[in-house]
Amino acid sequence: QTLWGFWWWNDSLFSRGVAPTFSDALRWPHGVPMWFQTWVLPSALLTQPLWGLLPEVTIYNVAIFSSYPLAGFTFYLLAYELWGNRLAAFLAGLLYTITNFHFGHALGHLHIVTMEWNPLFFLCLVRTMRRPAWRWPILGGGALALAATASFYHLMFCFVGTVVLLIAWLRSDRAALVSFPFWKRAGALRGTFFALTGWLYLGMLRAHLGEPYGGEHDAVWFSADLQSFFIPNAASMWSGFFGAWRRWTGNNAESTAYIGYVALG
């Protein structure tokens, strides 16, 4: 499905010059709106120059394999900004990218595997707080747009992480947080994000209001409850020793919330 999305952007936008948000190749001759298709837009667009040069499956593999070093590197940059220690930041980058979650979803969920843009957003957000330069909120809005157009899940992750970060700053650096210059820069970050993604989310809203959409997965069965972070489940080689996970997780791709005792240590 994801590779088809890559091809559809190449065929519609770059070959035929039509909007990829509607497909006449599906349910012909009436066609179907594509606003809620899992595009993984950053990967789809960044791999466009490879079409015609590499086999289609190789293009997909380039996107999925590149996520692992990129995710580790961007988290390293974030951790180094926060701590100032290269070894600790390097180890943090390793833990971020070699997790059950990251590898489990490699079975077919490129939109979730594409985790490299989230740390880049938080790096720019931290620098927006710490530094007066305007380039950081602009870059932060761009990084958030990359995360959000990779997957709606990543947009929600960045939202929750931002709330946690703001609460932490409220305790540690209240004066800077409530200052007018910071909120001006934060406004530039939000403006950049909406300028880059507004077309997509407004289109999704219009499509949703025009026609009801049904969910594909059971929200309870495929969610991550607190147990799933600490009890080895289907994603772990130790799953055979713990039977409780069978009552509250999906398959070994969706149930990859287990962090791992080494990473926790």
C-alpha positions as CSV (number, residue, x, y, z in Angstrom):
1,Q,0.0,0.0,0.0
2,T,2.8,2.4,0.9
3,L,4.7,1.7,-2.2
4,W,1.6,2.2,-4.3
5,G,1.3,5.6,-2.6
6,F,4.9,6.4,-3.7
7,W,4.0,5.4,-7.3
8,W,0.7,7.3,-7.2
9,W,2.5,10.6,-6.3
10,N,5.0,10.0,-9.1
11,D,2.4,9.1,-11.6
12,S,-0.2,11.8,-10.8
13,L,1.9,14.8,-9.8
14,F,5.1,14.4,-11.8
15,S,3.9,12.4,-14.8
16,R,0.3,13.5,-15.4
17,G,0.3,16.9,-13.6
18,V,-2.9,16.2,-11.6
19,A,-3.6,16.4,-7.9
20,P,-2.8,13.1,-6.1
21,T,-5.6,13.7,-3.5
22,F,-8.1,12.1,-5.8
23,S,-7.6,8.8,-7.7
24,D,-9.4,7.6,-10.8
25,A,-7.3,4.5,-10.8
26,L,-9.3,3.1,-7.9
27,R,-13.1,2.4,-8.2
28,W,-13.0,3.5,-11.8
29,P,-14.8,5.3,-13.4
30,H,-16.0,7.3,-10.3
31,G,-12.7,7.4,-8.5
32,V,-12.1,7.9,-4.8
33,P,-10.8,10.8,-2.6
34,M,-7.3,10.0,-1.2
35,W,-7.1,12.5,1.7
36,F,-6.8,9.7,4.4
37,Q,-4.4,7.5,2.4
38,T,-1.2,6.7,4.4
39,W,1.1,8.6,2.1
40,V,4.3,8.9,4.3
41,L,4.8,12.2,2.4
42,P,8.4,13.0,3.4
43,S,9.6,9.5,2.2
44,A,7.3,9.6,-0.9
45,L,8.7,13.0,-2.0
46,L,12.4,12.4,-1.0
47,T,12.5,9.2,-3.0
48,Q,10.9,10.6,-6.2
49,P,14.3,11.2,-7.9
50,L,15.0,7.4,-7.6
51,W,12.1,6.4,-9.8
52,G,13.4,5.1,-13.1
53,L,16.8,4.6,-11.6
54,L,16.1,1.8,-9.0
55,P,13.5,-1.0,-8.8
56,E,10.3,-0.1,-7.0
57,V,11.0,-2.4,-4.0
58,T,14.5,-1.0,-3.7
59,I,13.0,2.6,-3.5
60,Y,10.8,1.5,-0.6
61,N,13.8,-0.2,1.1
62,V,15.8,2.9,0.8
63,A,13.1,4.8,2.7
64,I,12.7,2.2,5.4
65,F,16.3,1.4,6.0
66,S,17.4,5.1,6.1
67,S,15.0,5.7,9.0
68,Y,17.3,3.8,11.4
69,P,20.5,5.8,11.2
70,L,18.5,9.0,10.7
71,A,16.3,8.4,13.8
72,G,19.4,7.6,15.9
73,F,21.2,10.7,14.6
74,T,18.3,13.2,15.2
75,F,17.8,11.9,18.7
76,Y,21.5,12.2,19.3
77,L,21.3,15.9,18.3
78,L,18.3,16.4,20.7
79,A,20.0,14.6,23.6
80,Y,23.3,16.5,23.1
81,E,21.4,19.8,23.1
82,L,19.7,18.9,26.4
83,W,22.7,17.3,28.2
84,G,25.9,18.5,26.5
85,N,27.5,15.0,26.8
86,R,28.3,13.2,23.5
87,L,28.6,9.7,24.9
88,A,25.2,9.9,26.7
89,A,23.6,11.5,23.6
90,F,25.1,8.7,21.4
91,L,23.7,6.0,23.7
92,A,20.3,7.7,23.8
93,G,20.2,7.8,20.0
94,L,20.9,4.1,20.0
95,L,18.1,3.3,22.4
96,Y,15.7,5.4,20.4
97,T,16.3,3.7,17.1
98,I,17.0,0.1,18.1
99,T,13.8,-0.5,20.0
100,N,11.1,-3.2,19.7
101,F,8.7,-0.5,18.5
102,H,11.0,0.7,15.7
103,F,11.8,-2.7,14.4
104,G,8.4,-4.3,15.0
105,H,6.7,-1.8,12.7
106,A,9.3,-2.4,10.0
107,L,7.0,-5.4,9.0
108,G,4.9,-3.0,7.0
109,H,4.3,0.3,8.7
110,L,6.7,2.8,7.1
111,H,4.6,5.7,8.4
112,I,5.2,4.7,12.0
113,V,8.8,3.6,11.4
114,T,9.6,7.2,10.1
115,M,10.5,8.4,13.6
116,E,13.4,10.6,12.6
117,W,11.4,13.9,12.3
118,N,10.1,14.0,15.9
119,P,13.4,14.5,17.7
120,L,14.3,17.2,15.1
121,F,11.1,19.1,16.0
122,F,11.9,18.9,19.7
123,L,15.5,20.0,19.1
124,C,14.2,23.1,17.3
125,L,11.6,23.7,20.0
126,V,14.2,23.6,22.7
127,R,16.4,26.0,20.7
128,T,13.4,28.2,20.1
129,M,13.1,28.5,23.9
130,R,16.8,29.0,24.5
131,R,18.0,31.1,21.6
132,P,16.6,34.3,20.0
133,A,17.4,33.4,16.4
134,W,14.3,33.2,14.2
135,R,15.7,30.2,12.1
136,W,14.8,27.8,14.9
137,P,11.1,28.3,15.0
138,I,11.0,28.2,11.2
139,L,13.0,25.0,11.1
140,G,10.8,23.6,14.0
141,G,7.6,24.2,12.0
142,G,9.2,22.5,9.1
143,A,10.3,19.5,11.2
144,L,6.8,19.2,12.7
145,A,5.3,19.3,9.2
146,L,7.6,16.4,8.2
147,A,6.5,14.4,11.3
148,A,2.8,15.2,10.8
149,T,2.8,14.3,7.1
150,A,4.7,11.1,7.8
151,S,1.9,10.0,10.1
152,F,-0.9,11.5,12.2
153,Y,0.5,9.3,15.0
154,H,3.7,11.4,15.0
155,L,1.7,14.6,15.2
156,M,-0.1,13.3,18.3
157,F,3.3,12.2,19.8
158,C,4.8,15.7,19.2
159,F,1.7,17.3,20.8
160,V,1.8,15.2,23.9
161,G,5.6,15.7,24.2
162,T,5.2,19.4,23.8
163,V,2.7,19.6,26.6
164,V,5.1,17.7,28.9
165,L,8.0,20.0,27.9
166,L,6.0,23.1,28.6
167,I,5.0,21.8,32.0
168,A,8.7,21.1,32.7
169,W,9.7,24.7,31.6
170,L,6.9,26.1,33.7
171,R,8.7,24.7,36.7
172,S,12.3,25.4,35.7
173,D,12.2,28.5,33.5
174,R,8.9,30.3,34.0
175,A,10.1,33.8,33.2
176,A,11.4,32.8,29.7
177,L,8.3,30.6,29.0
178,V,5.8,33.4,29.6
179,S,7.9,36.1,27.9
180,F,6.5,37.8,24.8
181,P,9.6,37.1,22.6
182,F,9.3,33.4,23.2
183,W,5.6,33.4,22.2
184,K,6.4,35.4,19.1
185,R,8.8,32.7,18.1
186,A,6.4,30.0,19.0
187,G,3.8,31.7,16.8
188,A,6.3,31.6,13.9
189,L,6.7,27.9,14.5
190,R,3.0,27.3,14.4
191,G,2.6,29.5,11.4
192,T,5.3,27.6,9.5
193,F,3.6,24.3,10.3
194,F,0.2,25.4,9.2
195,A,1.6,27.0,6.0
196,L,3.1,23.7,5.1
197,T,0.4,21.3,6.2
198,G,-2.8,23.3,6.1
199,W,-3.8,22.1,2.7
200,L,-3.7,18.5,3.9
201,Y,-5.5,18.8,7.2
202,L,-8.2,21.1,5.8
203,G,-8.7,18.6,3.0
204,M,-9.0,15.8,5.5
205,L,-11.5,17.8,7.5
206,R,-13.7,18.6,4.4
207,A,-13.6,15.0,3.4
208,H,-14.6,13.8,6.8
209,L,-17.5,16.3,7.0
210,G,-18.6,15.3,3.6
211,E,-18.7,11.6,4.1
212,P,-18.4,9.4,7.2
213,Y,-15.2,7.3,7.6
214,G,-15.0,4.1,9.5
215,G,-12.0,3.0,11.6
216,E,-10.1,-0.1,10.6
217,H,-8.7,-1.3,13.9
218,D,-10.3,-1.9,17.3
219,A,-9.1,1.0,19.4
220,V,-8.8,-1.1,22.6
221,W,-7.1,-4.1,21.1
222,F,-4.5,-2.1,19.3
223,S,-3.8,0.5,22.0
224,A,-0.9,0.6,24.4
225,D,-1.9,0.3,28.1
226,L,0.6,0.8,30.9
227,Q,1.3,-3.0,31.2
228,S,2.4,-3.2,27.6
229,F,5.5,-1.0,28.3
230,F,6.8,-3.2,31.0
231,I,5.6,-6.8,30.4
232,P,7.3,-8.7,27.5
233,N,4.6,-9.2,24.9
234,A,4.5,-10.5,21.3
235,A,7.3,-8.2,20.2
236,S,9.8,-9.9,22.6
237,M,11.6,-13.2,22.5
238,W,10.5,-13.6,26.2
239,S,6.8,-13.5,25.3
240,G,6.4,-17.2,25.9
241,F,7.1,-16.7,29.6
242,F,4.3,-14.2,30.1
243,G,0.8,-15.0,29.0
244,A,-1.0,-11.9,30.1
245,W,-0.2,-9.9,27.0
246,R,-2.5,-12.1,24.9
247,R,-5.5,-10.4,26.6
248,W,-4.7,-6.9,25.7
249,T,-2.5,-6.6,22.6
250,G,-2.8,-7.2,18.9
251,N,-0.2,-8.9,16.7
252,N,3.6,-8.7,17.0
253,A,3.7,-5.5,14.9
254,E,1.0,-3.4,16.7
255,S,1.9,-4.7,20.2
256,T,5.5,-3.4,20.1
257,A,5.2,-1.0,23.0
258,Y,7.4,-3.2,25.3
259,I,10.4,-1.1,26.1
260,G,12.8,-3.8,27.2
261,Y,14.6,-4.1,30.5
262,V,18.0,-3.2,29.1
263,A,16.7,0.0,27.7
264,L,14.9,0.8,31.0
265,G,18.1,0.1,32.9
